[in-house]
Amino acid sequence: MKMDYKEQSHIVPTYKRFDIVLEKGQGVYLFDDKAKKYLDFSSGIGVCALGYNHAKFNAKIKAQVDKLLHTSNLYYNENIAAAAKNLAKASALERVFFTNSGTESIEGAMKTARKYAFNKGIKGGQFIAFKHSFHGRTLGALSLTANEKYQKPFKPLISGVKFAKYNDISSVEKLVNEKTCAIILESVQGEGGINPANKDFYKALRKLCDEKD
């Protein structure tokens, strides 16, 4: 059945979509409604890094759907506990906060940082982010996204955000003050031009955060 997606779509147009209707995937390839094959470089904007239609992965998902789909955060679940344990072990951290998206993760990180500052007697904790960054489109994440085009329609945004130069520790040090509660960055800037953070910069940021608690 042919559908004019541009005219009949009921989806809010937050993205300018390509004129392609995707129907299925296999491995690293996607196929449209005309059976045209594409090598997928987007990976669902990062969330489909395992590829498509992997037999073992699909079997696990189907088995879980048949067993139990969702119970909310009010109850314990063996799989969630196991996933949290493995993630904590892999990251050398103690606890995990599960989210549905990258922007939700940023919002959670901002709240956690401000609560940490509040517990230390600091009200209105401030943030340092980086020029050419992108952290999401919700209000908090957008406040950390250094793009005037994205920010302008939604101002005023969250206050207390300063932007440093990426991979430049001296520019970060100049912005730190007694109210700074977090430094938030992408390990690789995507919209900023595929800019990876170098190892020395990471080490210097870690040292700075430890010194300032």
N, C-alpha and C positions, 0 to 999 in steps of 0.2 A: 504493500500500500504506500503510495507516494504522499508525503506530507510536506507542506511548505513550512519548514521549521522557523523561518524568519517571521512569518505572519501569524502562525498559530501557536507559537510557544507561549506557555504561561510562566516561564521562568523570568525572574527579575534580571534585567540585563547588566549585571555587575561586571561581566567580562565581555570583551569583543571576541566572539567565537569564530574559529575557522569554518569555512563552508564545507565541512566534512561530517558525515554521519557515521560514527563508528559502531560496529555491531559485535565484534568478537576479537579476542586476542589469543596468541599462542607464543609462549616463550617471550622473546624480545620484539615480537611483531604484532601490529594491529591491522585489522581488516575493516574496510568501510562497507556500506550497503551495496556497493557495486563490485565487491570482492577485490578491490584494490588493496595491495599490501604495503604497509609502512613500517620502517624501522623506528621504533619508539625511543626517542631521546628525552621525553618528558617524564616518563614513569609516574604518571598521575600527579605531576608536580611533586615528585619525591616519595609518594606513599606506596607506589607499586614497584619497589626496587627488586622484588623477587620475580618479576615477570608475570606472565599470564598463563592460566590453565595448567599449572604444575600439578601432576597427578597426586602426589603425596600431600601437598598443601591443600588442595581441593578436598581430599578425603577427610582431612582433619577438620576442616570447616564444616563439611556436611555432617560429620559425626557429632560435632558439638551442637549444631542446630537441632539435630534429632534428639539430643539429650537435654539441653538447657540453653536458652538464648540470652536472657537478661534478667537480672534480679535487683538491680540498683546497688547503691553503695551501702545499703542498710544491713547486708548479710555477708558472711564469709563465703569464699568460693575457692576451691582447691587450685584451679587453673590460674586465677588471678594472683594468688599467693605465690605460686611457683614462678610465674612470670616476673613478679616484683623481686623475688629473691635473685633470679638470674640476671635481671637488669642491674640491680644494686651491686652484685658481684662483679659484673663486667665494667661498671663505671667507677668502682672503688668508693661508692657512696653508701649510705645506710638505708635510705628510704626512697620510695618511688611515688610520684603523684601522676596518676593516669589522666590523660586528656584526649580529646577527640581531634585536635588540630594543632598546628603550629602556633597560630595566634592565641588559642586558648592556653597553650603552654606559657606563652609570654605573659598573658594576663595573670596566670597563677604565680609566675616568678615575681612579677611586680608586687602582687599582694603579699607574698612571702617575705620579700625584702623590706617592704614598708612595715610589716608586722614585727620583723626582727628589729628594725630601727625603733619602733614604738616601744618595744619591750626594754630597750636601752634608754628610754626617756627622750627619744628624738621624734618630734611630731613633723609630719610633712616631709618624709624622706625623699631625697632627690635622686635622679638617675643620670648616668652618663651613657649615651649611645654613640653611634658613629655616622659620619657623613656618608651618603650614598647607601644607607642601610634600608632594609625592608623587613619588618617584623609582623605585619598583618594589617587587617582593616578594621578591627574593633577599636574602640576609643583609646584604650591604654596602649595597645600595640602600635596604633597609628601615631600616637604621641612620640614614640621612639623611632618612627620611620622618617628619615630626613628627606622628604620629598614634598615641596610646597604644593604641587599640583594635587597630591592625594589629601593633604591636610586642610587646605583652604576651605572647602565646603563645610567642614565639621568643627571649626574653631568656635569657642575656645577649647583647646585640648587640655590634657592633664599638665599642670604646671610643674616646674622643677626638673625639666629635662634639658641637658646640655649635650652638644655634639662635638666629639673629638675627631681627630684625623686617624683613619684606620692605619694600623701598623706603625703608629708613632706614639711611643709611650710618654714622651715629654708633653705632648698635647693633652694627654689624659691627666697627667700629674698636675697640670696647671688648672684643671677644672675641679679637682677633688676638694671638697670642703667638709666641715663637721656634720653636714646633713646628708652627704652622699651615702646612699644605702645600697646601691648596686651599679655595676658596670655590665651592660648587656650588649653582646655582639654576636654576629654570625661567624661560624668557623670559616665559612666561605661566603663572601657577599655574592648573592645571585644577581638581583636587579642592578647592583652597583657595578657589574662588569666581570663577574667570576674572579673575584679577588680573594685569595686565601690568606688567612692570618699566618704569619711566620712563627716558628717555634720560639724564637727569642722574645717576640712580642707577647705570646701566651705566658711565658715564664715570668716576664716582667709584670704583667697584669696580675698573675697569681700572687707574686711577692707583694705588690702594692695592696691588694685586697687583704692579705694576711696581716700586713703591718697596720692597716687602718681598721681592721676587724669589721 
